[in-house]
């Protein structure tokens, strides 16, 4: 992923820079800039991270995590 400044702190998947759930707003902006018009690639990358987060987070709500990780990439 590279250093985007706002990265996930695992296993809770919060941003240590701003203390918000990751991907936080600054991370979303940077990820959007990095992927540019390749929204499919961004969605696939975030989908893979969604699966990692589900495995690491205790008792996650799948709909909430989908909204958090994938829905914003559209």
C-alpha positions, 0 to 999 in steps of 0.5 A: 500500500505504501505510506499514505500517512493514514494507515490501518492499525491492526487488528482494530483497523483504526487510524493511529493518526486521526483515531478514526475507523480506517479508511478514515477520510484522509486515507480515502482521499489518498486511496482515490488519488492513487487509484485514479479512474481505476475504481474497479481496482480500488474496490478489489483492493478494499474488498481484500482488506475487508476480508482481512478485517473480518478475520481480525476484528472480533464480532464485526457487523458485515454490513457496517464493514462493507459500508466502511471498506467498500461502499465508498469506492463507487 
